[in-house]
Amino acid sequence: MSVASIEIPPEFWKRLLSAPHRVLMTDYDGTLAPIRMRPQEATPLPAILTVLGRIASGGSTTVAIVSGRPLSSLAAMVGACPFRLVGEHGWEWRESGGAVHRHPLP
């Protein structure tokens, strides 16, 4: 069965629309930016950050960009944005307000 053939139940959409808050998480490489041989050349598709910014500014959706890249690299690629950024597969993250958190290494 392909993903395209899976029908999402109408009840899901009703619950989504009526939720007081939602979270939209997306990967960076291969989703927001095409995969490149040189990772520093992987830039977001035109207008995608603007669209995500509109979603985030609506106040009812937290937008998070998740990546295996270090947080500093991810932040450089997306610039100033109202999103939560998650780098190094979750080891570090930046809140939309700018505070940075890192899990201590064992």
C-alpha positions as CSV (number, residue, x, y, z in Angstrom):
1,M,0.0,0.0,0.0
2,S,1.4,3.4,-0.9
3,V,1.2,6.5,1.2
4,A,-0.9,8.1,-1.5
5,S,-3.6,5.4,-1.2
6,I,-4.0,5.9,2.6
7,E,-7.2,7.8,3.3
8,I,-7.1,10.1,6.3
9,P,-10.3,9.8,8.3
10,P,-12.5,13.0,8.3
11,E,-12.5,12.8,12.1
12,F,-8.8,13.6,12.1
13,W,-9.3,16.8,10.2
14,K,-12.2,17.8,12.5
15,R,-10.0,17.3,15.6
16,L,-7.1,19.0,14.0
17,L,-9.1,22.1,13.2
18,S,-10.7,22.3,16.6
19,A,-7.4,21.7,18.6
20,P,-6.5,24.7,20.8
21,H,-2.8,24.3,19.8
22,R,-0.9,22.2,17.2
23,V,2.7,21.4,16.5
24,L,4.1,21.2,13.0
25,M,7.5,19.5,12.8
26,T,9.5,19.2,9.6
27,D,12.9,18.0,8.6
28,Y,15.3,20.4,7.0
29,D,17.4,18.4,4.5
30,G,15.3,16.7,1.8
31,T,12.1,18.4,3.0
32,L,12.5,22.2,3.3
33,A,15.7,22.1,1.3
34,P,16.7,19.7,-1.5
35,I,19.5,17.3,-0.7
36,R,22.8,18.6,-2.1
37,M,26.3,16.9,-2.3
38,R,27.7,19.8,-0.4
39,P,25.4,20.4,2.7
40,Q,26.2,24.1,2.8
41,E,24.5,24.5,-0.5
42,A,21.2,23.0,0.7
43,T,19.0,26.2,0.9
44,P,15.3,26.3,1.6
45,L,12.9,26.2,-1.3
46,P,11.6,29.6,-2.3
47,A,9.0,31.1,0.0
48,I,8.8,28.0,2.3
49,L,10.2,29.9,5.4
50,T,7.7,32.7,4.7
51,V,4.8,30.2,4.7
52,L,6.0,28.5,7.9
53,G,6.4,32.0,9.4
54,R,2.7,32.8,8.7
55,I,1.7,29.5,10.3
56,A,3.8,30.2,13.4
57,S,2.6,33.8,13.7
58,G,-1.0,32.6,13.8
59,G,-0.5,31.8,17.5
60,S,-2.1,28.3,17.5
61,T,0.7,26.3,15.9
62,T,4.2,25.8,17.1
63,V,6.5,25.2,14.1
64,A,9.7,23.2,14.6
65,I,12.5,22.5,12.2
66,V,14.4,19.3,13.0
67,S,17.8,18.3,11.7
68,G,20.8,16.1,12.2
69,R,22.9,19.3,11.6
70,P,24.4,21.1,14.5
71,L,22.1,23.8,15.8
72,S,24.5,26.6,14.8
73,S,24.5,25.3,11.2
74,L,20.7,24.9,11.0
75,A,20.2,28.4,12.5
76,A,22.6,29.9,9.8
77,M,20.6,28.2,7.1
78,V,17.2,29.5,8.2
79,G,18.2,32.9,9.6
80,A,16.0,34.8,12.0
81,C,12.8,32.9,12.3
82,P,9.9,32.4,14.8
83,F,10.5,28.6,14.9
84,R,11.8,26.1,17.4
85,L,15.0,24.6,15.9
86,V,16.1,21.1,16.9
87,G,19.7,20.1,16.0
88,E,21.9,17.1,16.3
89,H,18.9,14.8,16.2
90,G,17.5,16.3,19.4
91,W,20.6,16.9,21.5
92,E,20.2,20.6,21.2
93,W,17.3,22.9,20.6
94,R,16.5,26.6,20.3
95,E,13.2,27.9,21.4
96,S,11.4,30.4,19.2
97,G,12.3,33.1,21.6
98,G,16.0,32.3,21.2
99,A,16.9,30.4,24.4
100,V,19.3,27.5,23.6
101,H,19.2,24.2,25.4
102,R,21.6,21.2,25.2
103,H,21.4,17.8,26.7
104,P,24.5,17.0,28.7
105,L,26.6,14.3,27.2
106,P,26.8,11.2,29.4
